[in-house]
Amino acid sequence: MKLPGQRVLVLPPTRRDGEVTLALLAQDGINGMVCATPALLCEQMAQDVGVVMLTEAALCDSAIEAFVAALALQPPWSDVPVVVLARDRQLPSIVAKVLERLGNVTLLDRPVSARSMLSAVRSALRARERQYQIRDHLLLQERVEAALRESDQRKDDFLATLAHELRNPLAPLRTGLTVLGAIPSPDSRVPGVLGMMERQMGLMVRLIDDLLDVARISRGKIELVRKALDLREVVDAALEGCAPMIRAARHEVEIKLAAQPIWVEADRARLVQVLGNLIGNAAKYTPDAGRITVELRSRDGKAELSVGDTGVGIAPEMLSRVFDMYLQLQDGASRAQGGLGLGLWLVRRLVEMHEGTVTAHSPGLDAGSTFVMTLPLLPVPAPWAPGARDADAPKPAGALRVLVIDDNTDAADTLCMCLQAMGHDACSRYSGGTGLQAAHAMQPDVVFCDIGLPDMNGLDVAARLRRDPVHHGVTLVALTGWGTAQDRQLSSSAGFDAHLTKPASMEDIGRVLRLRP
């Protein structure tokens, strides 16, 4: 099998010159071919070429433009060597201009000795061989990169599917804990055990959310819902979410908030997630009865939010890597504190999506650490009228007729139990068809419907209910393990009024019920 790039294409001034040149090349074991015209030369170059040999006479022919154009279309790795035989070093201007456009040219004086010509050809062929080696390396690199992209895509798809599948069994567990918490127990140990289970449930939900967010961000499918907000509200919400972890570790929390609103344009849920991760890390990496400081201020036209702790600190060599994916901080005993090593990576990516920055600071091990997040301030304070929050607050609802449609019977039944404990008339069905039948029979005020049902999906159920005048005014809530922006758009287009991701908290359930007119 002949290697590519070893054939010499000759464009001679005469047929006899071509025959002599081929004979000399053959004697030295070099494969050559005579091309009678520039057009034939271009045709053969498209098949395989190592070196092109021609004379200055060929460069005076206007037809040589096709050859020059062919050289210009070479792939990036290719630079075909051209050996030009010229009778005079003082070349005509037309020839000199063409030579400048050829690029990789070796100029030999005519008449040239066979030894000099073959030496030049051999050198050019070796250079051409190296070009093909570069090509093969680039092709291999391209195949490896394609395989890595495919593997990365499969990983992201797996993470998204895993997060979805884990949400389904967590939904009945979370609502079941709510039901148990509402049942009086003579055993004083029960509330403590339930509190522990709820905290661990919250940790599991957070880990699953992190997995899902990594997949979303990696595929560019996270869309920020930005609006003007006061960062002080973000601090309150994040601290409320981390309160069980902070109480369990008996940490003291010092809060230093600006006296005036700090307005930014941001996605509230995402910033609460970011700050919750930072506060959660501070609680996790600080020994019991430690101190956490949360400070919010404006500085140099930016909002600055910092979370400090008196915990295990960060080694100097780790400060530059602390936001890397899958990196887990170590404590003084070199023991991982748990987690997936995704939280700080998500923090950085989400803050960067808000055109902000986040940095880590620590004097060293056992000396605590501080994370500082900055965000652009709104150029003009956001308008706000006193009492606006109260006007927008959801109104409490009375007893409602609620239908739950979910093929996960445990999830459907436990949600019904919670709704009944809240004073509502609730029933459950486990398929789209039976759900529609129940809806026609009871005419519910609210329907919680899963998307992935066995007989018809929840989008179809919602669309049918919306088309039926009997159900005018019903509140439709998608309750599903899928929660991307595209999933929410699909549910909204189908007629759902709200979209909750499993396992939804009872606060989320209650909020949706209170939104009903």
N, C-alpha and C positions, 0 to 999 in steps of 0.2 A: 504493500500500500504506500503510495507516494504521499509525502507530506505536502500540505498547501504552502504556497508562497515560495516554491523552488523553481518556477518556470520563468525563463527569460523571453520576453516578447521583443522582437526586433523589427523596427521600421526602417529598412535600408533605403539608400537613394536609388540603387539598382538591384535587379534580381541577382546578379552575380555577387554583389556585396553581401547580400543576404545568405547565399549559399556558403560563401567563405566563412562568414561569422558563425553560422550553425555548425560547420565542420570543426572550427576551433573550440566551440563550446562543448561539442560531443566528445572531442578528444580529452577534455578535462572532466568528463562525466556530468556535464550540466545539460539539463533539458531546455531546449530552445524552440521557438516557433517564429517564423517570418510572417509579418502582417503587411500586406501590400498597400493598404490604405489606412489613414487614421480611423476611418469608420470601423474597419475590421479590428484594429487595435483596441478600440473601445469595447467592441463586442467580446473580445477575448479577455480583456481586463475584468469584465463582469463575472467570468468563470473562475479564473485563477491567475494571479500575477505575482512574481517575485521581484523582477527588475524589468524596466523598460529601457531599451537601447535605441537611440536614434541619432541623426546628424543635424547640424545647424540648418541644412537645406529643408528638412521637414518642418522646422520652426518658422520658415518663411511662407509656408503654405497656409492659406486661410482656413483650410479644412482642419488644421491642428487645434482650432478652438474647441472642437468636440472633445478632444483628448484633455485639454486644460479644464474644461467643464467637468469631465468625469473625475479628475483628480480632486476638484473642489467638493465633490459629493462623497468623498471617502468617509467611513465612520471615524469616530474620534481616535480610535486606537491605531488607525492605518495611516501610513505616510510612505506611499510607494516610491522606492528609489528610482531615479531617472539618470542614466548615464548618457551624456551628450558628447559625440565626437565632432570636434570643430577644427577647421583648417587654420583658423587665425584667432588669436586671442583678442584682437580688435574686432569684435563682432558688430554686425550692423545693428542699428538702434532697434529695429523691429524684432530681431532675435533676442537682444538683451532684455527687452520688455517682456517677452514671453518667458524667458528664463527666470525672471523675478517672480513670476506667477506660479512657476512649477514647484518651488519649495525645496524638496530634498534632491538636489542635483549634484552629480559628479561630472566635472568638465575635463575631457581628455583631448590632447592635441592630436590631430591627424597629420600624417600617418602615425599610428600608434603600434607599438610592438604587441605581439600576441601575449607576452608575459604581463605587460602592464594592463592590457584590457582584461585579461582573465583575473588578475589580482583585484582590479576594481570591481568586477562582477562578483567575485567571491565575497569581498567585503560587504557589498550591498546586499547579497543574499543572507549573510549572517545577521545584518541589521534587520532585514525583513523577517527572519526567523524569530528574532526577539519580539518583533511586533505581534506575530501570531501567538507567542507565549503570553504576551500581555492580554491579547484578545481572549485566550482560553481562561486566563485568570479572572478577567472581568466577567466572562460568561458564568464561571463557577461562582463568583461572588454574587452575581445577579440571581442565580438559582438558589443559593443559600439564603439570600435576603428574601426571595419570594417564599421559600419554605418557612422562614421565620415569621414573615407576615401572616402566612396561612395559619401557622401554629398559634401566633398571638391572637388571631381572629377566633380560632377555636377556643382558646383560653377565655377570651372575653365572652363568647357565647355560652361557654360552660358556666362561668361565674354568674351571668345573668340568669340562666336557667336554674342553677343551684339556689341562688337567692330566692327566686320565685317559688321553687318547690319547698324550701325551708319555711317560707311564710305560711303555707297552708296548715301544717300541724301546729304552728305557733298561735294561730288565730283562736282555736278552741281552748288552748292552754291559758291564753291571756284572759279571755272572757270567763273561763272556769275559775280562775283565781279571783276575779271580781265577784263572782257568785258566792264563792266560799267566804270571801271577806264580808259579805252582807249577812251571812248566817251566824247568829250568836253561838258561841261555843263556851262550855263551862271550863274548858282547859285553858289556863292562862298562857300556855306556850304557843297556842295556835296563831295569835296575831303576829308573834315574832317570826314564826316559820313562814307564814304567808308573806310577811314583809321581805324576808330573805328571798323567797321564790320570785316575788315581783321584781326585786332588784336584779336578780340573775336573768329574769326574762327581759328586762330592759337592756342588760348587757348583750344578750343574744340578739335582740332586735338591732342594736347598734352595730354589732359585727356584721350582720346580714346587710344592713344599709350600706356599710363601708364596702362590702364585696360588690354590691350592685352599683354603687357610685363609681368604683374603679372601672367596671365594665362600661358604664355610660360615658365617663370622661375619656377613656381610651378610644371609644368609637365616635367621640365628638357629639354625643346625643344628649348632653345636659344643656338645657336652655334656662337661662336666668330670667326670673320674673321680677324686674326691677321697679321700684317705686321709692319715693322719698320716705325716709324713716329716721327716727331718732335712735341713735345707737344705744342710748340708755335703756330703751325697751328691749333691745337685743341682749344686753347684759342681764336684765331681770329674767328673761325667758331662759337663757342658758343656765343661770344659777338655779332656777327652779327645777330644770331637768336634771341637774347634777346633785340636787339636794340629798337624795337618798344615799349616794356614795359618800358625800361629805359627812353626813351624820354618822354613817356606819364607821368611818375612820376617826370621828371626833376631831375633825379639823376646825380651826378657827379661820374665818374668812373676813378679810378687811376689804371694804369696797370704797373706792375713791372715784366718784363720778363728778364730771363737770356740772357746775350749777345751771348752765344754760344748755338747751338742746344741742346735740352734735348731729347735724343733718348730713346724710349721705344718700346716694341713689343706689340701691342694692336690693338683692333678693333676701328678704327677711329670713326665710326658712334656712337658706344656705349659710347666712352669717350666724344664726343660732347654732347650726351644726358645727361651724368652724370654732366658735367660742366654746361650745360644749365639749368639743374634742380637747381643746387646750386646758380647760378647767378639769375635765376628767383625767387627763394625763397628770396634771398637778396633784390631784387627789390620789392617783394610783402610785405615783413615784415618790410620794412624801410619806414617811413613817407616821403611824397613828399619832394624833394630837399635834399635828404640825400646823403650819400657817400658810394660807393662800391669800395673795393680794391681787385684786382686780382693779385696774386703774384706767380711766377713760378721760382723755383731754384732746384739745386741738393744738397743733403745733405746725408752724410754717405752712399753713394752708392745707394741712392734712389732718384727718382724724387718727389719733393714736390710741390703741387699745392694748394694754399689756397684762399678762398673767404671770405672776411670780410665785415661787414656792420656796419652802425650806427643806426640800427633798434631797434625793440622792445626787443631784447635779449631773453634769455632762462632762466627760473627759475632753480635753482640748482637741484631740485628734478626731473626735466624733462630731464636733460642732458643724463641720462642713458637710456631714453626711446624714444629719439627723432627720432631714426631710426625704430621704431616699425611700423608695418603695420596699416593703418587706423588712426594713431594718427595725430591730427591736432593741430598745435601750436596755442596758444591764445595770443592776444595782451593785453595791459594794461587794457582794459575794459572787458577782458574775453570774447571777441567776436572772433569766428573762422574767419580766413582769407579766407576761401573757399578752394576748391580743395577736393581731395578724400583721402588725407592722405597716398598716395602711393609713392610720389616722392622720399622722403628720403629713404624709404625702398628699392626702385629700385636702388638708388644710391649705397647703401651699398652692395646689392647683386651683382651688375655689377662690382663694384670695387673689391669685393672678388673674382669674377670669373677671374679677371686679377691678382690674387695673391697680391692685394694691401690692403690698409686699409683706412678708412675714420673716422674722429673723429670730434666731435662738442665741441666748447669752448665758454663760455660766462661768463662775470663777474656777470650777473644777469639781471633782467628785466630792460628794457629801457637803457641798457648799450651795445647794439650791440652784435653780435655773429660772430664767425669765424669757418669755416669748412675747415679741412685740409685733403687732399687726398695724399697718397703716393703710388708710383708704382715702381717696380724694374726697374732699369736702364739697358739698354743693355750693356753687358760686353765690347763690342767693338763698337765705333761709326758707325752708319749705313753709307754705301757708298752713296755718292751723288755727282753728277757732275754738275758744273754750267751749267745752261741752260736746265737741264733735265726736269724741270717743264714745260718750254715753249715747249719742244719737245713733251711732253705727253699731252699738252692741246688740248681739242677738237677744231676742226676747224669749222668755221662758215659754214652754209649750205645755198644754194640758195633755190628757190621755189621748193617744193616737192609735189608729189601727195600722199595724206594721206587718209587712210580709217580708220574710227572709227567704231568698232563693239561692241555694248553694248545694252542689253535689257532695261536698264534705259534710256529712250529716252531723258530725261532732261540732263543727264550726257553726252550722246553722242552728242546732239545738241550744248550744250554750249562749249564743247571741240572743236567741229568743228568751232564755231564762233571765238574762241581764235586762232586756227590755221590759219584761214582765215585772222584774223587781223595781224598775223605774216607774211603774204604774201604767204601762202601755199594754194594749191588747195585741199580742204578737203570735204569729204562727210561722212555721217553716215548711218549705217544699224543696225537693232535691233534684229537680230537673226543670228545664225551661217550659216544657209542656204543662206539667202539673202546676208550675208557678203561675202560668197564664190562667189556668182554670181557677186557681184559688183567688187570683186577682179579680176575675169576673164575679166570683161568688161574694167576696168580702168587701170589694171596692176599697182598698187600703188608702190611707193618707200618705204613707211612706213605703217604698220598696227598696230593700237592700238586695242587690243582685250580683252574684259572681259573674265573671266574664266567660271563663272556660267551663261551660256546662256540657253534659254528654250528648244531648239530643239537638239542641240549638244553642248558639252562644248568647251571652248576655246582651250583646249589641242588638241582636235580632229581637230579643225579648223587649228591650227598651223601645225599639222602633215600633213594634206592634202595639205596645201600650200607648205610645204617643199618638198613633193613628186612630185610636179608639176614643170617640168623644166621651164615652162613659168615664174614662180615667182622666178627664181634663182636670188639671190642678194637682195631680199626684206628684209627689217628690220622689225622683228616682236617684238612687245612690249606687254607684258601682263600687263593689267591695271585692278586691282582687289582689293577687300577688304581683301583677304587672303594674309598674308605676312610672314608666318613662313619659317624657313629654308627648311622644307620639301616641302612647296608650291613652293618655288623658285627652288628647285631641280626638281620638277615635270615639271614646266614650261620650264626650261632649257632642260630637256630630250625631251620635245615635240617639241623643235625647236625654242623657243623664244630667242631673243638676249638680252632682258632686262626685268626686272620685276619691275613695279611700283605699290605701294600700294595707294589705294584711301584714301583721296583726294590728288592726286598728285599736287604739286605746278607747276606753269608755268616754274620755274627754272628747275625742274626735267624734264618737257616735252622738254624744249629747249635743255637741256644737252643731252637727248637721240637723238634728231634730229641732233645735231652737231656731234654725234659719227658715223653717217652714212658716209661710205667711199666716 
